[in-house]
Amino acid sequence: MNSKIAELSAEQLDEILSDVITEALELEPDELEPEGRFIEEYGGDSLRAIEILAQLEKRLGIEIPQERLPEMVNLNRVRDVVLDLQ
C-alpha cells in the first residue's frame, strides 16, 4: 500500500480519523472526544471496530494488523497506532 500519511498535516490526519470514526459509530463530529472510549462510551462493537480499521486502511493507504485493533480504543490511541505504522 502507498501510505498517504506523510503528505498530510496533523490537522488533516485528525480530520480523516474523526470522519471515519464518527461515521462508523454514527456520532456527530462534536460528540467525539479524544479520550472517549468507543465501546464503553459510544456503544461501539467489534463490527464497528473492523469497519474503522478497513476505512482507515482505505483512506490512508496503510495496512493495520488486526492484532493492533485492541489498542485502538479511542481517537488518541487510533492516532498513535496510525502514526506508528507510517
N, C-alpha and C positions, 0 to 999 in steps of 0.2 A: 504494500500500500504506500501511496505517496502522501506523507504527513503534511497537513496544511497548517499545523500549529505554529511553526516558525514564522509564517507570514502574518500571523495575527497579533494585534496588540493585546495587552492584558484585558482591556475593556471588551474587545471583540470576542475573545475567548469566553469571558464571563457571560456575555450576551448569548452566545451559542449554547453554553452549558445551561443557562437559565431557561432558554427557549425549549430545549429538549426535555428538561426535567419537568417544567410546568406543563408542557403538553402531555407527557406520559402520565403525570399524576393528576391531570385535569385541575390545575390550580390557576389562579390569576397571578400574573407576574409579581404583584406586590405581596402575595401570600407566602412566597418562598423566602425563607430566612437562611442565611449561610450555614447556620448550625442546626437548622430544623431537620429532624430525623425522618427520613422518607417513610418508614414503616410505622413507627410509633406515633408520629405527629400528623402525617399526611395520608395515612391509610394505604400506603403502597404495599405491594406484594411481589413475589418472585417473578411473575409475568411482567409486571411493570419495570422491574429491575433489568430484565433481559431486553425489554423494549428500549430503555435508556441506553444500555450498552450498545445495542445494534445501531441506534440513531447516532450516537457519538462516533462510532466507528465510521459510519457513512459520511457524516458531515465533516469530520476532522481528518479522515484518511488515515486512521490508525487502527491497529488491532489490539484489543483489550482482552487479555487472557481471562477466561471465566473465573479462574481462581482468585482474581483481584476483586470480583464482584462483592464479596462480603465486606471489603474495606470501604465501599462506595455507599456510605450510609447517609451522607448529607452533601450539600453543594460544595463545601470546602474540601471534603475528602475526595469527591469526584475530581475537582480541580487538581488536587495533589497527585492522584493516580494518573490523570491525563498528562500532566507535566512530567511525571516520572517516565512516561513511555515515549516521549518525543525524541 
